[in-house]
Amino acid sequence: MRLTELSVTNWRNLHDTVVECDAPLVVVHGDNGQGKTNLLEAVHVLSTLKSFRESRTRRWLKHGEAASGLRGRVHSPLGVRQMSWKWRDGVRRLEMDGASLTDLSSWFETIRGIVFCPEDGAIVRGEPERRRRFMDRAAFTAHPGHLSSVMEYRKVLGHKRALLQHHHIDMSQLDAFDVALAHYGAVVIERRISVISNLRPIFSTMHREIAGEEEVNITVRVSGIDSAESMDVSEIESLLFEAITGKRTHEIERKQVLIGPHRDDLHIKMDGHLARNFASQGQARSIVLGLKLAEFNAAKNRGDVPLFLLDDLTSELDMGRRGRLVELLRTLDGQVWVTTTDPKYLGNLDDIDHLNLYVRDGQIIC
C-alpha cells in the first residue's frame, strides 16, 4: 500500500491543501507546534478511521468549522483507489472511487496503517487496558473481522454489568449472558493468542536490532485459564464458561464481571523481568517500536503491507538506538511516514528515495 496523494480540508491547523506524496519514505519536519503531527494524524485517520491522539472527531476539525474532509489516492493490491473521509455535523461519510461505502472490510482491504507515537510507551508501563488495545489492534491488522468479535463481546459485557447492578437478578438472563460471553470471549482470546504467537519471534529480532543485547518476550495472560496457548477456540470457550460460572457468587457480591478477555493482559518481559516494573522510558519506547515493527513485518509476511507511521521519531532515543532504527526503516518494503524537528536526526538519506515535507504554521511546503 502506498498513499500517493493526500488532500486535507478544515483539518486542525493545516491549510487546505493537496500533497503529492509518492515516495517510500516521507519525512515531515518543522518546529514544534507547527502541525507536523496534525498531518500524520490525517494519514492515520485515512488509513485506520481512528486518531491516535483524540477520540472525539469534532476535535479533529479546524476551529469554528462544522465539516472536514480527507481524500487520498492509494496504490493497493486492488489497484489505484480514490478514498474519501468526510465528516459533517456529527455524521461520517466514506467514499471509494466516488461511491458511498458502508462495508469497512473493503476500506481496510485497500488501506491500513500502523502508528508509533511518544504516548505508546504506556503500552509497556501503563495499565493493562493499553496492552489489551495493542493486542486487539494487532489482531485487527491480521484479521479485520476481529473488530466485530470485540464489539460483540463488549456489548454482552455491558449488558451483564448492568444486570449485576440490579437488586434482584434474573438468573436465566445471567445464564444467557455467560454463554454469550464465553462464546465471543473465546474468539477474542484465541485471536489475541494467535497474533502474539506470530509476533513473538519477529518482535525479539526487531527489538534486538534496535536495542542490542536485551532479551525480550511476550505472552498473553488469560484470566481464569492456564495454558490457553495450547488450546483451540472450542476448548477455550468451554474452560472460559467454567471459569465464569465458578465466579458467579463473587460477581454478584461485588457487582463486577471478574472473568473474561476484558481482564487479560500482555506480559512483556525484558531479561526475564516484567518490563512494566523495570523498563526505563527509553527502554519502553524501544520495546514498543519492536512490537510495532513486528506487527508491520507480520503483515508483510502475509502479503499485506500497511503504512508505517512514526511521530516524533527522535524523542528519547539515544543516538545508537536511533541510528539502528533508521537502518531498519531503510529495509521496510512499504511506505514510511516520519515526523521530526530536523531531518538531520535521521542521518544521511541521500541514498534513499524520500520526500521532505516542511510544515510551518499549518502550511505544508514540499
C-alpha positions in Angstrom: 0.0 0.0 0.0 1.2 3.5 -0.8 -0.5 6.8 -0.3 0.5 8.9 -3.4 -1.7 11.9 -2.9 -3.3 13.4 0.2 -5.9 16.2 0.4 -6.9 17.9 3.7 -9.8 20.3 4.2 -10.6 22.0 7.6 -8.2 19.7 9.4 -6.7 21.0 12.7 -4.4 24.0 12.0 -3.4 22.8 8.5 -4.1 25.0 5.4 -6.4 23.3 2.9 -4.0 21.6 0.5 -3.3 18.7 -1.8 0.1 17.0 -1.2 1.8 14.7 -3.7 3.5 12.1 -1.6 4.5 9.2 -3.9 7.7 8.1 -2.0 8.6 5.1 0.1 9.8 7.5 2.9 8.0 10.7 3.7 9.8 12.9 6.2 7.6 15.6 7.8 9.7 18.2 9.6 9.4 21.6 11.2 9.5 23.2 14.6 7.2 22.0 17.4 3.6 23.2 17.3 3.5 23.9 13.6 1.3 21.0 12.5 3.6 18.0 11.8 1.6 15.6 14.0 -1.6 17.0 12.6 -0.6 15.9 9.1 0.5 12.5 10.4 -2.8 12.2 12.2 -4.7 12.9 8.9 -2.8 10.0 7.3 -3.6 7.8 10.3 -7.3 8.6 10.2 -7.5 7.9 6.5 -5.7 4.5 7.0 -7.4 3.4 10.2 -10.5 5.6 10.6 -9.2 6.5 14.1 -7.0 9.2 15.6 -4.0 8.2 17.7 -4.5 11.4 19.7 -8.1 12.2 20.2 -11.2 10.0 20.1 -13.7 12.9 19.7 -14.0 13.6 16.0 -15.1 17.2 16.4 -11.7 17.9 17.9 -10.0 17.0 14.6 -11.7 19.9 12.8 -10.3 23.3 12.3 -11.6 25.6 15.0 -15.1 27.0 14.2 -15.7 24.6 11.3 -18.6 22.2 11.1 -17.2 19.9 8.4 -13.9 18.4 7.4 -12.6 16.1 4.8 -9.6 13.9 3.8 -9.0 12.4 0.4 -6.3 10.0 -0.6 -5.1 8.3 -3.8 -4.0 4.9 -2.7 -2.0 2.3 -4.7 -3.0 -1.1 -3.2 -3.1 -4.7 -4.3 -6.6 -3.9 -5.6 -5.3 -1.2 -7.9 -5.4 2.6 -7.6 -8.3 3.8 -5.5 -9.6 7.2 -4.5 -10.5 7.2 -0.8 -12.6 9.9 0.8 -13.4 10.5 4.5 -15.9 13.3 5.2 -17.4 14.5 8.5 -20.2 17.0 8.8 -22.5 17.8 11.8 -21.6 14.5 13.6 -22.0 12.2 10.6 -19.2 10.4 8.9 -19.3 9.5 5.2 -16.8 7.2 3.4 -16.4 7.0 -0.3 -14.3 4.9 -2.6 -13.9 5.9 -6.2 -16.8 8.4 -5.7 -19.3 5.8 -4.4 -20.6 5.7 -0.9 -19.1 2.9 1.2 -20.6 1.2 4.3 -18.6 -2.0 4.2 -15.5 -1.3 6.3 -13.8 -4.5 5.2 -13.5 -3.1 1.7 -11.9 0.1 3.1 -9.3 -1.9 5.1 -8.5 -4.2 2.2 -7.4 -1.0 0.4 -5.5 0.9 3.1 -4.4 0.2 6.7 -1.8 1.8 8.9 0.4 1.1 12.0 1.4 4.1 14.1 4.1 4.7 16.7 3.8 7.8 18.9 5.5 9.0 22.1 2.5 8.1 24.2 2.8 4.4 23.2 5.4 3.9 26.0 2.2 3.4 28.1 1.7 0.0 26.3 4.7 -1.2 28.4 4.5 0.9 31.6 0.8 1.7 31.8 -2.4 -0.1 32.7 -3.4 -3.5 31.2 -6.1 -1.8 29.1 -3.3 -0.2 26.9 -1.8 -3.6 26.3 -5.2 -5.2 25.5 -5.8 -2.4 23.0 -2.5 -3.2 21.4 -3.3 -6.9 21.1 -6.7 -6.1 19.6 -5.3 -3.6 17.1 -2.6 -6.1 16.1 -5.3 -8.8 15.7 -7.4 -6.4 13.7 -4.5 -5.8 11.4 -4.1 -9.5 10.8 -7.9 -10.3 10.8 -10.2 -7.3 10.2 -13.1 -9.4 11.4 -11.6 -9.3 14.9 -13.2 -5.9 15.4 -16.7 -7.3 15.2 -15.9 -10.0 17.7 -14.5 -7.5 20.2 -17.6 -5.3 19.7 -20.0 -8.2 20.2 -18.1 -9.2 23.4 -18.2 -5.6 24.7 -21.9 -5.4 24.0 -22.7 -8.5 26.0 -20.3 -7.4 28.7 -22.1 -4.1 29.1 -25.5 -5.9 29.4 -24.1 -8.2 32.1 -22.5 -5.4 34.0 -25.9 -3.6 34.0 -27.7 -6.7 35.2 -25.3 -7.2 38.1 -26.2 -3.8 39.4 -29.9 -4.9 39.9 -31.0 -5.7 43.4 -32.9 -8.8 42.1 -31.0 -10.6 39.3 -32.8 -12.7 36.7 -30.6 -15.8 36.8 -31.8 -17.1 33.5 -30.8 -13.9 31.9 -27.4 -14.1 33.6 -27.0 -17.7 32.3 -27.6 -16.4 28.7 -25.1 -13.6 29.1 -22.5 -16.0 30.5 -22.9 -18.4 27.5 -22.5 -15.4 25.1 -19.5 -14.0 27.0 -17.8 -17.4 26.8 -18.5 -17.7 23.1 -17.4 -14.3 22.0 -14.6 -14.1 24.6 -13.1 -17.4 23.4 -12.9 -15.9 19.8 -11.2 -12.8 21.1 -8.8 -14.7 23.3 -7.8 -17.2 20.5 -7.1 -14.4 18.0 -5.0 -12.5 20.6 -3.0 -15.6 21.3 -2.6 -16.3 17.6 -1.4 -12.9 16.7 1.0 -12.6 19.7 2.4 -16.1 18.9 3.1 -14.9 15.3 4.7 -11.6 16.5 6.9 -13.2 19.2 9.9 -14.3 17.2 9.7 -11.2 14.9 9.5 -8.9 17.9 12.5 -10.5 19.5 14.5 -9.9 16.3 13.3 -6.3 15.7 13.9 -5.3 19.3 17.4 -6.8 19.2 18.1 -4.8 16.1 17.1 -1.6 17.9 18.2 -2.1 21.5 21.1 -4.6 21.3 21.5 -7.3 23.9 18.4 -7.0 26.0 16.3 -10.2 25.7 12.5 -9.7 25.4 9.5 -12.0 25.3 5.7 -11.6 25.1 2.9 -13.9 26.3 -0.9 -13.5 26.7 -2.1 -13.9 30.3 -5.6 -15.2 30.1 -7.8 -14.6 33.2 -9.2 -17.8 34.6 -7.4 -20.1 32.2 -4.0 -21.6 32.3 -2.1 -22.8 29.2 -4.6 -21.3 26.8 -1.9 -21.0 24.1 -2.1 -24.8 23.5 -5.9 -24.8 23.1 -8.3 -24.3 20.2 -11.3 -21.9 20.4 -13.8 -24.6 21.5 -11.5 -25.7 24.4 -11.1 -22.1 25.4 -14.8 -21.5 25.3 -15.5 -24.5 27.5 -12.9 -23.5 30.1 -13.9 -19.9 30.0 -17.6 -20.7 30.7 -16.5 -22.9 33.6 -14.3 -20.1 35.0 -17.1 -17.5 34.6 -19.8 -19.6 36.3 -17.3 -20.6 39.0 -17.0 -16.9 39.9 -20.8 -16.2 39.9 -21.2 -15.8 43.6 -18.3 -13.4 43.8 -19.5 -11.4 40.8 -23.0 -11.0 42.3 -21.5 -9.9 45.6 -19.0 -7.4 44.0 -21.4 -6.4 41.1 -18.5 -6.8 38.7 -17.6 -9.2 35.8 -14.4 -10.8 37.1 -13.5 -13.2 34.3 -13.0 -12.7 30.6 -10.7 -11.1 28.0 -11.5 -7.6 29.4 -9.3 -8.6 32.3 -6.5 -10.3 30.3 -3.0 -8.8 30.0 0.0 -9.0 27.7 3.1 -9.9 29.7 6.1 -8.2 28.3 9.4 -9.4 29.8 12.9 -7.9 29.5 15.8 -10.0 30.6 13.2 -12.2 32.5 11.5 -9.4 34.4 8.2 -7.7 33.7 9.1 -4.6 31.7 6.3 -2.6 33.2 8.2 -2.7 36.5 11.8 -2.2 35.3 11.9 -0.6 31.9 13.2 2.9 31.6 11.3 5.4 29.3 13.9 4.8 26.6 13.7 1.0 27.0 9.9 1.2 26.9 10.0 3.1 23.7 12.4 0.5 22.2 10.1 -2.3 23.2 7.1 -0.6 21.6 9.0 0.1 18.4 9.9 -3.6 18.3 6.2 -4.5 18.8 5.1 -2.1 16.0 7.8 -3.3 13.6 6.9 -6.9 14.4 3.3 -6.1 13.6 4.4 -4.5 10.3 6.6 -7.4 9.3 4.0 -10.0 10.1 1.6 -8.1 7.8 4.2 -8.0 5.1 4.8 -11.8 5.5 1.0 -12.2 4.8 1.4 -10.1 1.7 -0.4 -7.2 3.2 1.8 -4.1 3.7 0.3 -1.3 5.7 1.5 2.3 6.0 4.1 2.7 8.9 3.7 6.0 10.7 6.2 7.3 13.3 5.5 10.5 15.2 8.4 12.4 16.9 10.8 9.6 16.0 13.9 11.1 17.6 12.4 11.8 21.0 14.0 9.9 23.9 16.0 7.5 21.8 19.8 7.7 22.3 22.0 8.1 19.2 22.8 4.4 19.0 19.1 3.2 19.1 18.1 6.0 16.7 20.7 5.0 14.2 19.8 1.3 14.3 16.1 2.2 13.9 16.8 4.3 10.9 18.8 1.5 9.3 15.8 -0.8 9.9 13.4 1.7 8.3 15.6 1.5 5.2 14.7 -2.2 4.8 10.9 -1.9 5.2 9.2 -2.8 2.0 6.4 -0.3 2.4 5.7 3.4 2.8 7.0 5.1 6.0 5.9 8.5 7.3 8.1 10.1 9.9 7.8 13.4 11.8 10.9 15.1 13.3 12.1 18.6 14.1 15.1 18.2 11.9 15.7 15.6 9.1 19.4 15.6 10.1 18.4 13.4 13.1 17.7 10.6 10.6 21.2 10.6 9.3 22.2 10.7 5.6 19.2 10.0 3.4 20.8 10.7 0.1 20.7 7.1 -0.9 17.0 6.7 -0.1 14.1 7.7 -2.3 12.4 10.1 0.0 10.2 13.2 0.2 10.7 16.1 2.6 7.6 18.0 3.7 8.2 21.1 5.7 5.4 22.3 7.9 5.3 25.9 9.1 2.2 27.4 10.8 0.0 24.8 9.3 1.3 25.3 5.7 2.8 22.2 4.1 5.8 23.1 1.9 7.3 20.4 -0.4 
